Amino acid sequence: MDTILNIALVQSPLIWEDPERNRHFFSERIDTIQKEVDLIVLPEMFHTGFTMDPQHIEHIEGAKTLDWMLDISQTKKAALVGSIPFYEHGHHTNRLFFVKPNGNYSWYDKRHTFTLAGEDKVYQAGKEKLIVNYKGFKICPLICYDLRFPVWARNSGDYEVLLYVANWPRPRITAWDTLLKARAIENMSYCIGVNRVGTDGVGHEYPGHSSVYDALGEQLVFSKEETILYTSLSQEHIRSSRSKLKFLEDRDNFNLIV
């Protein structure tokens, strides 16, 4: 019997450096989801936009948004994932939370901080990957700039789903499209990418292009507009693809030292 994961990707604009208004906005958007879904994915830094001034945000906002995510997840009976600027132990991180309907949650701190924007000067980089077991799927969530580094995403843990949340700007959107497909093919996994739309507080434009690719690189959904995208992931697709095409068994063996 096949195991299916139904997902909703929320591709939206973000309100600059205003967590409360973004929480209200996403509450309304998520409330429009009438289909039964197992997982809802929001963009990177969904409660502020891609700010390099997290000191403008009260420290308590991270905890408030995590509480909001827990409430939404339990109400919708679906896991919720997205990243936010998070303050803890005297420093900021770009932290992704994966929140489950039962109240459990995990987090991942962005490994590759975006030096072009000075993110490395503001946010402390993470050192640990995260694999989440959910509804019979192993999911590896990563953040935006991580997409450019295939060694970090390498499928050494036999995950079935690779997931990226992002604020990926218009000038480099071809790289986004190309690398999402490449990560799916080389890791023989589904690859999900959720980007934002609109213009941020410092004038960068974001064209969407949220999409999902299957293990063979076929695109399942795609949009450039503000929208909610829906698709379903199949364990049987992963099993059959890896059974017929045993490319992962020919992986180079090495250990990554961080």
N, C-alpha and C positions, 0 to 999 in steps of 0.2 A: 504494500500500500504506500502510495506517495505521500510525502510530508510537504505541505505548502505553507509558505510565509507570505501573507498579504501585506503590502507596504503602501504608505502614502508619503510622497515627497512634497514638502511645502516650499515652493519657490516664490519668494516674496520680496518686496522692498523692506528696508529696516529703518527705524527712526533713530537718528543720530544721538548717541549717548543718553538715551532715555529709557532705562529698564522698565519703569512702570508702564509707560505707553506701549512699549513693545510687548510686554506680557498681556496687556489688554487686547492689543491687535491680534496676537497669536491665539488668544483664547477664542476670539470671534472667528478666526480662520479655521481653527481646529473644530469648532462647534459645527461648521458646515459639512464636516466629514460624516456622511450618512452610511457609507459602506462599512462593513465589518473589516477592520484592519488589525494586524498584529503589531505593526511597527510604524511610527510616525517620525519622519526625519526633518529637522529644521536646519537652516544654514549655520555657518560658523559665526560666532559672536552675535547670536541672534537677538540679544537684548540691548546691544549698543551700536552695532556696526563695527567695522575693523578699525577701532580707535587705537592710537598710540599714546593716548593720554588717559590711562585708566584711573589716574589720581582724580579725575573729574567725577568719578563714580564712587558713591559711598561704599565702604567696605561691606556693609551689611547686604548690599544688593545681590551679591553672589548667593548667599544663603537664602534670601527671599526668592530668587529665581529657582533654586533647587527645590524649595518647598512647593513652588508653583508647578514645577515639572512633576513632582510626586503626586500632586492633586490631579493634574490633567491626566496623567497615566492611569491612575486608579479610576477616574471618572469615565474615561474612554475605554478602559480595559485593554489598553495597548501600550507597548513600550514606547518611550519618547527619548529621542537622542538629538543633541545639538551642543555647541560649545559656547562658553561665555568667558569674559575676563573674570578671574577668581582670585581673591586676595586671601592669603593664608601664610602664617609664620613669617610675616614681614616682607613678602614678595608677591608679585602677580604672576599668574600663569594663564595661558589660553587653554582652559580646561573643558574637555568634552565629558558630559555625563550621559550614561546609558541607564535610564530609569525604567524599572519593570513595574507592572501593575500591582504586584504583591508588596511593593514598598521597598524592595531591594534595589540598590543601584551600585554602579561601578564608574570609575572615571579614568580618563587618559589625558595627560598633559602633552601638548603639541611638542614633538621632538624637534622638528626643523622650523625654528622661528625665522621669519622672513626678513633677511638682512637688508634687502633692497628698501624696505620701509622702516628699518630700524627696530623691528620687533624684538630682535635679539638683545637690544639695549634696555627694553622695557619689561619683557616677560621672560621668566626663567624657563628654560627648555626642559622637557621631560626626558626620562631615561628608560622607561619601561613601556613595552607594547601591552596591549590589552586584547584578550580573546574572551568574548562573551558567549556563553551558552544560553540560547533562547529558542524555545519552541522547536527543538530538534536541530537547530542550525548553530554552527560556530561562526561568529561574526567578529571581524577585526576592524574596529573603527579608527580612522585617522583623520587628520585635519589639513586641508588646503595644500600648503607648500610641501607637505610630506609626499604628495603625489609625484613630485619630481625625483624621488629617491627610491628606486626599485629594490635595493637591498633591504631597506627598512620594512618594505611591504612583503618581502619574500615569504612565500607560503610554506614555512617550515613547520607550522602547527596544524596543517591540514584543515584550515578553515574553509567554509563554503561561500562566505560573503565577505567582500572587502568594501568598506564604506567610507566615503570622504564627505565631510561637510566643508563648505568653502565660502570665501568672498573672493572670487577669481575675476579680475577685471577684463574689460573688453579687448585691450590691445594684445593680450596673450591667450585669448580664448581658444585659438587653434591648438595650442599646447594642451589645454585642458581636455578637449575632445580626443586628441590623439593618445594622451597618456592614460585616460580612463579605459579606453579600449585595449591598450597595450597591457595594463595591469590585469585586466580580466583574462586575456589570452595567456600571458606568461604564468599566471598563478592558477589557471584552470578553475576559476571561481566566478561567481557573480561579482560585478563591480558597480557600486552605486555612487553617484556623485550628485550632491545637492548644492547648488549655487544660489545666490541671491539675484535680484534685479534692481534697477533704479540707480540713483546717484547718491554717494555718501557725503558726509559733511566736509570733506576736503576735495570734492569734485571728481572722484573716480567713478566711472560708469561700469555697471555690471550687467551683462546680457543674458543671464540665466544659463541655458544649455544644460540644465539638470538632466540626467539620463541614467539608464541602467543597461548594462551589457551582461550577456550570459557568458558561460565558460568558453564558448567558441568565438566570442567577440561580436555576436549579433546584438544590435541595439533594440531594446524592448520598448522603451519610452524616451521621449525627448521633447523639450519645449523651450522657447525663447520668451514666453509671456509669463506674467504673474498668474500662477495657477497652482493647483494641487494635482500631481501626477500619481496614478495608481498602477501597480503591476503586482504580479505574483511570482514568487521564486519557488522552484521545485527541487527537492532533494533527488528525485529520480533523474533529472537532467544532469546533476553533478555526478551521480553514480555512473550513469551510462556513458557520459563523456569521458570520465577518468578510466572507466573499464576498457573502452575501445581505444583510447589514446593515452597511453601510459607515460606521458611526457614528464609528469612530476617525479616518477621513479628514476628519471635520468638526471635529476638535479645535482649540481655540484654541492658537495658537502663542505661546509665551513661554519665556524662560529663567529658571530658578530660581537665584537668587543666595543662597548659604549663608553 
